[in-house]
């Protein structure tokens, strides 16, 4: 079960990064 927990944490981290990247590109799109 330890591995599943680590994978879950990694998924959350990846989702957080993707969300941050999307927010950044949204801000860039608004500027142009």
PDBQT receptor file of N, H, CA, C and O in Angstrom, charges set to zero:
ATOM      1  N   UNK A   1       0.828  -1.208   0.000  1.00  0.00    +0.000 N 
ATOM      2  CA  UNK A   1       0.000   0.000   0.000  1.00  0.00    +0.000 C 
ATOM      3  C   UNK A   1       0.863   1.258   0.000  1.00  0.00    +0.000 C 
ATOM      4  O   UNK A   1       0.407   2.341  -0.367  1.00  0.00    +0.000 OA
ATOM      5  N   UNK A   2       2.116   1.095   0.418  1.00  0.00    +0.000 N 
ATOM      6  H   UNK A   2       2.486   0.215   0.717  1.00  0.00    +0.000 HD
ATOM      7  CA  UNK A   2       3.026   2.250   0.449  1.00  0.00    +0.000 C 
ATOM      8  C   UNK A   2       3.212   2.829  -0.951  1.00  0.00    +0.000 C 
ATOM      9  O   UNK A   2       3.198   4.046  -1.138  1.00  0.00    +0.000 OA
ATOM     10  N   UNK A   3       3.388   1.941  -1.932  1.00  0.00    +0.000 N 
ATOM     11  H   UNK A   3       3.400   0.953  -1.780  1.00  0.00    +0.000 HD
ATOM     12  CA  UNK A   3       3.604   2.392  -3.307  1.00  0.00    +0.000 C 
ATOM     13  C   UNK A   3       2.388   3.160  -3.811  1.00  0.00    +0.000 C 
ATOM     14  O   UNK A   3       2.526   4.200  -4.456  1.00  0.00    +0.000 OA
ATOM     15  N   UNK A   4       1.194   2.646  -3.515  1.00  0.00    +0.000 N 
ATOM     16  H   UNK A   4       1.081   1.802  -2.991  1.00  0.00    +0.000 HD
ATOM     17  CA  UNK A   4      -0.025   3.318  -3.966  1.00  0.00    +0.000 C 
ATOM     18  C   UNK A   4      -0.087   4.724  -3.381  1.00  0.00    +0.000 C 
ATOM     19  O   UNK A   4      -0.482   5.667  -4.067  1.00  0.00    +0.000 OA
ATOM     20  N   UNK A   5       0.303   4.868  -2.116  1.00  0.00    +0.000 N 
ATOM     21  H   UNK A   5       0.623   4.102  -1.559  1.00  0.00    +0.000 HD
ATOM     22  CA  UNK A   5       0.294   6.189  -1.479  1.00  0.00    +0.000 C 
ATOM     23  C   UNK A   5       1.261   7.126  -2.174  1.00  0.00    +0.000 C 
ATOM     24  O   UNK A   5       0.951   8.296  -2.398  1.00  0.00    +0.000 OA
ATOM     25  N   UNK A   6       2.437   6.610  -2.517  1.00  0.00    +0.000 N 
ATOM     26  H   UNK A   6       2.689   5.660  -2.335  1.00  0.00    +0.000 HD
ATOM     27  CA  UNK A   6       3.431   7.457  -3.189  1.00  0.00    +0.000 C 
ATOM     28  C   UNK A   6       2.934   7.858  -4.574  1.00  0.00    +0.000 C 
ATOM     29  O   UNK A   6       3.107   9.002  -4.994  1.00  0.00    +0.000 OA
ATOM     30  N   UNK A   7       2.321   6.923  -5.273  1.00  0.00    +0.000 N 
ATOM     31  H   UNK A   7       2.181   5.993  -4.932  1.00  0.00    +0.000 HD
ATOM     32  CA  UNK A   7       1.794   7.238  -6.607  1.00  0.00    +0.000 C 
ATOM     33  C   UNK A   7       0.692   8.282  -6.503  1.00  0.00    +0.000 C 
ATOM     34  O   UNK A   7       0.594   9.175  -7.345  1.00  0.00    +0.000 OA
ATOM     35  N   UNK A   8      -0.140   8.170  -5.467  1.00  0.00    +0.000 N 
ATOM     36  H   UNK A   8      -0.061   7.445  -4.783  1.00  0.00    +0.000 HD
ATOM     37  CA  UNK A   8      -1.221   9.138  -5.278  1.00  0.00    +0.000 C 
ATOM     38  C   UNK A   8      -0.634  10.524  -5.038  1.00  0.00    +0.000 C 
ATOM     39  O   UNK A   8      -1.110  11.515  -5.590  1.00  0.00    +0.000 OA
ATOM     40  N   UNK A   9       0.413  10.582  -4.201  1.00  0.00    +0.000 N 
ATOM     41  H   UNK A   9       0.799   9.777  -3.752  1.00  0.00    +0.000 HD
ATOM     42  CA  UNK A   9       1.071  11.869  -3.933  1.00  0.00    +0.000 C 
ATOM     43  C   UNK A   9       1.674  12.442  -5.208  1.00  0.00    +0.000 C 
ATOM     44  O   UNK A   9       1.613  13.648  -5.445  1.00  0.00    +0.000 OA
ATOM     45  N   UNK A  10       2.258  11.570  -6.028  1.00  0.00    +0.000 N 
ATOM     46  H   UNK A  10       2.308  10.590  -5.836  1.00  0.00    +0.000 HD
ATOM     47  CA  UNK A  10       2.863  12.039  -7.279  1.00  0.00    +0.000 C 
ATOM     48  C   UNK A  10       1.782  12.582  -8.215  1.00  0.00    +0.000 C 
ATOM     49  O   UNK A  10       1.985  13.594  -8.886  1.00  0.00    +0.000 OA
ATOM     50  N   UNK A  11       0.644  11.910  -8.255  1.00  0.00    +0.000 N 
ATOM     51  H   UNK A  11       0.479  11.087  -7.710  1.00  0.00    +0.000 HD
ATOM     52  CA  UNK A  11      -0.458  12.374  -9.116  1.00  0.00    +0.000 C 
ATOM     53  C   UNK A  11      -0.925  13.753  -8.678  1.00  0.00    +0.000 C 
ATOM     54  O   UNK A  11      -1.182  14.626  -9.508  1.00  0.00    +0.000 OA
ATOM     55  N   UNK A  12      -1.033  13.945  -7.358  1.00  0.00    +0.000 N 
ATOM     56  H   UNK A  12      -0.824  13.236  -6.684  1.00  0.00    +0.000 HD
ATOM     57  CA  UNK A  12      -1.463  15.250  -6.841  1.00  0.00    +0.000 C 
ATOM     58  C   UNK A  12      -0.448  16.313  -7.250  1.00  0.00    +0.000 C 
ATOM     59  O   UNK A  12      -0.816  17.409  -7.671  1.00  0.00    +0.000 OA
ATOM     60  N   UNK A  13       0.841  15.973  -7.119  1.00  0.00    +0.000 N 
ATOM     61  H   UNK A  13       1.140  15.082  -6.776  1.00  0.00    +0.000 HD
ATOM     62  CA  UNK A  13       1.892  16.936  -7.469  1.00  0.00    +0.000 C 
ATOM     63  C   UNK A  13       1.823  17.268  -8.954  1.00  0.00    +0.000 C 
ATOM     64  O   UNK A  13       1.911  18.437  -9.330  1.00  0.00    +0.000 OA
ATOM     65  N   UNK A  14       1.667  16.260  -9.798  1.00  0.00    +0.000 N 
ATOM     66  H   UNK A  14       1.595  15.310  -9.493  1.00  0.00    +0.000 HD
ATOM     67  CA  UNK A  14       1.592  16.485 -11.248  1.00  0.00    +0.000 C 
ATOM     68  C   UNK A  14       0.376  17.345 -11.582  1.00  0.00    +0.000 C 
ATOM     69  O   UNK A  14       0.468  18.276 -12.382  1.00  0.00    +0.000 OA
ATOM     70  N   UNK A  15      -0.756  17.031 -10.969  1.00  0.00    +0.000 N 
ATOM     71  H   UNK A  15      -0.831  16.275 -10.319  1.00  0.00    +0.000 HD
ATOM     72  CA  UNK A  15      -1.966  17.809 -11.219  1.00  0.00    +0.000 C 
ATOM     73  C   UNK A  15      -1.786  19.253 -10.794  1.00  0.00    +0.000 C 
ATOM     74  O   UNK A  15      -2.258  20.171 -11.465  1.00  0.00    +0.000 OA
ATOM     75  N   UNK A  16      -1.088  19.453  -9.657  1.00  0.00    +0.000 N 
ATOM     76  H   UNK A  16      -0.705  18.708  -9.112  1.00  0.00    +0.000 HD
ATOM     77  CA  UNK A  16      -0.855  20.809  -9.161  1.00  0.00    +0.000 C 
ATOM     78  C   UNK A  16       0.026  21.584 -10.131  1.00  0.00    +0.000 C 
ATOM     79  O   UNK A  16      -0.225  22.755 -10.414  1.00  0.00    +0.000 OA
ATOM     80  N   UNK A  17       1.060  20.919 -10.638  1.00  0.00    +0.000 N 
ATOM     81  H   UNK A  17       1.264  19.967 -10.409  1.00  0.00    +0.000 HD
ATOM     82  CA  UNK A  17       1.975  21.574 -11.585  1.00  0.00    +0.000 C 
ATOM     83  C   UNK A  17       1.232  21.926 -12.873  1.00  0.00    +0.000 C 
ATOM     84  O   UNK A  17       1.377  23.031 -13.396  1.00  0.00    +0.000 OA
ATOM     85  N   UNK A  18       0.439  20.988 -13.381  1.00  0.00    +0.000 N 
ATOM     86  H   UNK A  18       0.321  20.090 -12.957  1.00  0.00    +0.000 HD
ATOM     87  CA  UNK A  18      -0.317  21.241 -14.618  1.00  0.00    +0.000 C 
ATOM     88  C   UNK A  18      -1.266  22.411 -14.412  1.00  0.00    +0.000 C 
ATOM     89  O   UNK A  18      -1.398  23.272 -15.282  1.00  0.00    +0.000 OA
ATOM     90  N   UNK A  19      -1.930  22.442 -13.250  1.00  0.00    +0.000 N 
ATOM     91  H   UNK A  19      -1.822  21.743 -12.543  1.00  0.00    +0.000 HD
ATOM     92  CA  UNK A  19      -2.856  23.533 -12.954  1.00  0.00    +0.000 C 
ATOM     93  C   UNK A  19      -2.110  24.859 -12.948  1.00  0.00    +0.000 C 
ATOM     94  O   UNK A  19      -2.596  25.856 -13.481  1.00  0.00    +0.000 OA
ATOM     95  N   UNK A  20      -0.920  24.866 -12.341  1.00  0.00    +0.000 N 
ATOM     96  H   UNK A  20      -0.525  24.056 -11.908  1.00  0.00    +0.000 HD
ATOM     97  CA  UNK A  20      -0.117  26.091 -12.269  1.00  0.00    +0.000 C 
ATOM     98  C   UNK A  20       0.313  26.535 -13.669  1.00  0.00    +0.000 C 
ATOM     99  O   UNK A  20       0.272  27.722 -13.993  1.00  0.00    +0.000 OA
ATOM    100  N   UNK A  21       0.725  25.571 -14.491  1.00  0.00    +0.000 N 
ATOM    101  H   UNK A  21       0.758  24.607 -14.228  1.00  0.00    +0.000 HD
ATOM    102  CA  UNK A  21       1.158  25.896 -15.855  1.00  0.00    +0.000 C 
ATOM    103  C   UNK A  21      -0.007  26.466 -16.661  1.00  0.00    +0.000 C 
ATOM    104  O   UNK A  21       0.159  27.432 -17.406  1.00  0.00    +0.000 OA
ATOM    105  N   UNK A  22      -1.181  25.865 -16.510  1.00  0.00    +0.000 N 
ATOM    106  H   UNK A  22      -1.316  25.080 -15.906  1.00  0.00    +0.000 HD
ATOM    107  CA  UNK A  22      -2.354  26.360 -17.240  1.00  0.00    +0.000 C 
ATOM    108  C   UNK A  22      -2.688  27.776 -16.797  1.00  0.00    +0.000 C 
ATOM    109  O   UNK A  22      -3.032  28.620 -17.626  1.00  0.00    +0.000 OA
ATOM    110  N   UNK A  23      -2.592  28.044 -15.506  1.00  0.00    +0.000 N 
ATOM    111  H   UNK A  23      -2.314  27.358 -14.833  1.00  0.00    +0.000 HD
ATOM    112  CA  UNK A  23      -2.865  29.396 -15.008  1.00  0.00    +0.000 C 
ATOM    113  C   UNK A  23      -1.868  30.382 -15.593  1.00  0.00    +0.000 C 
ATOM    114  O   UNK A  23      -2.238  31.490 -15.982  1.00  0.00    +0.000 OA
ATOM    115  N   UNK A  24      -0.593  29.979 -15.655  1.00  0.00    +0.000 N 
ATOM    116  H   UNK A  24      -0.292  29.079 -15.339  1.00  0.00    +0.000 HD
ATOM    117  CA  UNK A  24       0.449  30.865 -16.187  1.00  0.00    +0.000 C 
ATOM    118  C   UNK A  24       0.192  31.157 -17.663  1.00  0.00    +0.000 C 
ATOM    119  O   UNK A  24       0.307  32.304 -18.094  1.00  0.00    +0.000 OA
ATOM    120  N   UNK A  25      -0.154  30.130 -18.442  1.00  0.00    +0.000 N 
ATOM    121  H   UNK A  25      -0.248  29.198 -18.092  1.00  0.00    +0.000 HD
ATOM    122  CA  UNK A  25      -0.395  30.348 -19.874  1.00  0.00    +0.000 C 
ATOM    123  C   UNK A  25      -1.651  31.191 -20.066  1.00  0.00    +0.000 C 
ATOM    124  O   UNK A  25      -1.733  31.964 -21.020  1.00  0.00    +0.000 OA
ATOM    125  N   UNK A  26      -2.630  31.055 -19.176  1.00  0.00    +0.000 N 
ATOM    126  H   UNK A  26      -2.565  30.427 -18.400  1.00  0.00    +0.000 HD
ATOM    127  CA  UNK A  26      -3.828  31.896 -19.264  1.00  0.00    +0.000 C 
ATOM    128  C   UNK A  26      -3.446  33.354 -19.064  1.00  0.00    +0.000 C 
ATOM    129  O   UNK A  26      -3.929  34.229 -19.783  1.00  0.00    +0.000 OA
ATOM    130  N   UNK A  27      -2.577  33.618 -18.088  1.00  0.00    +0.000 N 
ATOM    131  H   UNK A  27      -2.184  32.907 -17.504  1.00  0.00    +0.000 HD
ATOM    132  CA  UNK A  27      -2.140  34.992 -17.826  1.00  0.00    +0.000 C 
ATOM    133  C   UNK A  27      -1.376  35.536 -19.034  1.00  0.00    +0.000 C 
ATOM    134  O   UNK A  27      -1.554  36.692 -19.420  1.00  0.00    +0.000 OA
ATOM    135  N   UNK A  28      -0.526  34.696 -19.627  1.00  0.00    +0.000 N 
ATOM    136  H   UNK A  28      -0.382  33.758 -19.313  1.00  0.00    +0.000 HD
ATOM    137  CA  UNK A  28       0.242  35.133 -20.794  1.00  0.00    +0.000 C 
ATOM    138  C   UNK A  28      -0.698  35.435 -21.957  1.00  0.00    +0.000 C 
ATOM    139  O   UNK A  28      -0.500  36.415 -22.675  1.00  0.00    +0.000 OA
ATOM    140  N   UNK A  29      -1.709  34.609 -22.143  1.00  0.00    +0.000 N 
ATOM    141  H   UNK A  29      -1.870  33.814 -21.560  1.00  0.00    +0.000 HD
ATOM    142  CA  UNK A  29      -2.648  34.811 -23.251  1.00  0.00    +0.000 C 
ATOM    143  C   UNK A  29      -3.405  36.125 -23.067  1.00  0.00    +0.000 C 
ATOM    144  O   UNK A  29      -3.676  36.826 -24.042  1.00  0.00    +0.000 OA
ATOM    145  N   UNK A  30      -3.745  36.460 -21.835  1.00  0.00    +0.000 N 
ATOM    146  H   UNK A  30      -3.524  35.891 -21.042  1.00  0.00    +0.000 HD
ATOM    147  CA  UNK A  30      -4.477  37.704 -21.587  1.00  0.00    +0.000 C 
ATOM    148  C   UNK A  30      -3.614  38.924 -21.879  1.00  0.00    +0.000 C 
ATOM    149  O   UNK A  30      -4.119  39.961 -22.309  1.00  0.00    +0.000 OA
ATOM    150  N   UNK A  31      -2.301  38.797 -21.644  1.00  0.00    +0.000 N 
ATOM    151  H   UNK A  31      -1.891  37.954 -21.295  1.00  0.00    +0.000 HD
ATOM    152  CA  UNK A  31      -1.402  39.941 -21.826  1.00  0.00    +0.000 C 
ATOM    153  C   UNK A  31      -1.265  40.310 -23.296  1.00  0.00    +0.000 C 
ATOM    154  O   UNK A  31      -1.133  41.488 -23.629  1.00  0.00    +0.000 OA
ATOM    155  N   UNK A  32      -1.295  39.314 -24.178  1.00  0.00    +0.000 N 
ATOM    156  H   UNK A  32      -1.402  38.358 -23.908  1.00  0.00    +0.000 HD
ATOM    157  CA  UNK A  32      -1.063  39.611 -25.598  1.00  0.00    +0.000 C 
ATOM    158  C   UNK A  32      -2.327  40.120 -26.267  1.00  0.00    +0.000 C 
ATOM    159  O   UNK A  32      -2.316  40.419 -27.461  1.00  0.00    +0.000 OA
TER     160      UNK A  32
